[in-house]
Amino acid sequence: MDEQHSEDDGWIILSVKQDKKVRRRYQLFAGSEEPLLSVHEDILIKFSLMKGRLLTESELEEIRTEDERYRAYALAVYYLGSKPRTRKQIEQYLLRKQFDEMNIRYALDRLESEHIVDDEQYALQFAAQRLKSGLKGRHWIKQELQQHGISQELAGEALRTLNGEAELASATAAAGKKWRSLKGTPKERKQKLIVFLLRRGFPSDIAREAVKSVDSDEDEDAFDMDEEY
């Protein structure tokens, strides 16, 4: 195997070839069959990496670092292509891809500065969507947001934007679906339904109102609820 063609103070790029397997990546050769560098097209342009260019050891290290940071950023953007993600979710994804923490932090900070990642907006949209289509209450939604990496403060702010009437409508829809599968006397069924709604994260007052709407002809005694609920 030929040795890399180098000067006393660095390496001279003898050829630049497009990577056959990875789109928009290029391999830089300095005489050896093995590439001296493999970089993204944007890094190639940024550092003017063309044939005849002399690269010092410090420049090589800078380019490698910059390319790795860019790869972390680009992969994060690709990951975001399917649906919105939180900063924490992207961080965990990049850790699984074995990027180091410094490059991950660079990618996350850049995504936030470009408003591609916005935990506050994510929390607002997620809460509204889960309330409407997921038929879940605010307590459940808060737990989900925190599991997704949303801070307690941002989760609380998102929940405060939820409309009480919309939450009641969601609870009523969930109650109507569950009611048909419950067994027992009307009173037993309604007590089971209250427990079901509480477990789905609806506040007790919302749960009680939703259960009343299922069958308004039943005695209100059926809504009696122990404090432990």
N, C-alpha and C positions, 0 to 999 in steps of 0.2 A: 504494500500500500504506500502511495506517495505521501511524503510529509507535507504539512501545511506550508505554503509559500509565505515567508515572513521577512520583514525587515528587523533591524535591531530593536526598533521601538514599537513594533506591532505586526499586524497581518494585513496583507493586501488582498482585497476581494478580486478573484479571478473570473468568477461567473456567478450569475444569479438565475436560479431556476424555480419555476412555479411548482409548488408541491402537487403531486398527482392525486393525492388522497384527500387533502384538506383544502377546501375552497378558500381563496384569498390569503393563503400563506405561501411564503417563499423561502427557499433554501439558499444560503450563501456559502460559496466554496472558496477555499484559499489554497487549492492544490491537492488536497486529500480527497479520497472517495467519500469520506464522511463530511457532512456539512459543518462549517464553522459555526453557523447560526441558522435557526429557523424562526422566522418572524412573520407577524401579520402584515398585510399590505399597508395598513396605516402607519405602522412602525417603520416599514421600509421607506415610505415617503418622508416621514418626519425626520429621519436621520440621514436621508439622501444616501441610502445604501446601494450604490451602483458599482459596476465593474471598475476597478482601478482605485477604489476608495481604500485609504489606509486606516486601519482601526487599531487603536492602542488598547492595552489591557483594561484600562479604566473605562474606555468607551464600550468595550465588549460587555463589561459588567453592568454598565448603565443601560445598555440596550436590552440585555437579558432581563433586568429588573423591570424595565418599562414594558416589555412584551408580556411578562408574566402578569403584571397589573392589568394590562389591557385584556389579556385572556380571561381573567377573573371577571372584569367588567362585562365583556362580550357574552360570556356564558351566563351571567346573571340576567342580562337583557333577554337572552334566548329563553331562560327559565320563566321570565315574566310574560312571555308570549302567549301562554295558554290562559292565564288568569292573573289578577292582581295578587301580590304577595306582600307580606310585612318584611321589615328590615331583618327581623329575627329569622324568618323562614328562609330568606336568601342567604343569610349567614350560615345557617345549618346546611343548606344545599352546597355551598362552596367549601365548607369544611369536609363534607363527604367526598368532594372532588379533590381533596388534599391540597388546597391552596393554603399558604401560610396566613397568619392573622393580619399581618401588615398589608398584604395585597387585598385581602378581603375587606379590610377597613377602607382602603382606597376606593374599591369598587362601590361599596355601600355609600360612602360620603359623596362620591360623584353622582350616583343615582339619585340621592336626595337633593343635591344641588341642582340637578336638571329636572327635578319634580317628577321623576319617573317612579320613585318610591316615596309614598307619603302615608305614614302610619295613621295620622289623624283622619285623612280622607278615607283610607281603607276602613277604619273603625266605623265611621258614619255610614258608609255604603253597606258594609257587612251587617250592621245592626238592623238597618231598615229592610234589607233583603231577607234576613233570617226571620224577622217578625212577620213579614208578609207571606213569604212562600214556604218557610220552614215551620211555621206555626209554633214558634218557640217564644217563651217569655223573657223578660229582661234579665232575670237571674241566670238563666241558662246561657243567654247570649254573652253576658259578662264573662262567664267561665270560658266560653269558646274564644273570645277575643284575647283573653290572657294566655290561653293555650297557644294561640297563634303568635304570641310575642308582643302583644299590645300592652302598654303599661296600664296600671290600675287607674291612673289619672285620665289617660285618653279614653279608656273603656268607660269610665264614669261620665265623661263629657258626651260620648256617643249615646249613652243610654238616656241622658237628660234631654236629648233631642227627639226621643221617641214619643209619638202621639198616643195619649191614653185611649182615645177612641179606636185607633188602629190596633192597639194591643188587645182591647176588648174584642174587636172583630176577629183577631187571630185566635184568641182563646175560645171564642164561640164556635169558630170553624173546627178547631181541634176537638172541642167537646162534642160537636155534632157527629164527627167521624167515629169517635170512641164510643159514644152512647150505644150504638147498635150492637156492639160486641159484649157489653156488660150484662151479667146475670144477677138475679136476685130481685128483691122487692124494689119498688121505685126509690124508697129511702136509701136502701143499701147501694143501689146503682149510682145514685147521686153522690153519696159519700165516697164511693170508689172513684167517681169522676173528678171530684174535688182533689183527691190525692193525686190522680193522674196529672191534672193541670199544674198542681204545685210542683210535681217532679219535672215537669217541662219548663219550669222556671217562671211561671206566672205568679204575680203577687196574690196574696190571699183574697183581697177585695175583688180583683179582676176575675179570679177563679170562681168565686161565689156568684158573681153577676153572670158569668158565662153559663154556669150550670143552671141557673134560673131560666135562662133563655131556651134551654133544651126542652123543658116541659113546664110551662108556667102554670099548669093546672094542678101540679103537685103541691102538697102541704109545704110551707116554708120550713117546717121542722126538719125536713130532710136535709137542710143546709147546715144544721148544727155541726160545728167543727171543734174538736179538741184543740187546746192551745199548742200541743206538740206539732200540729200541722202548720 
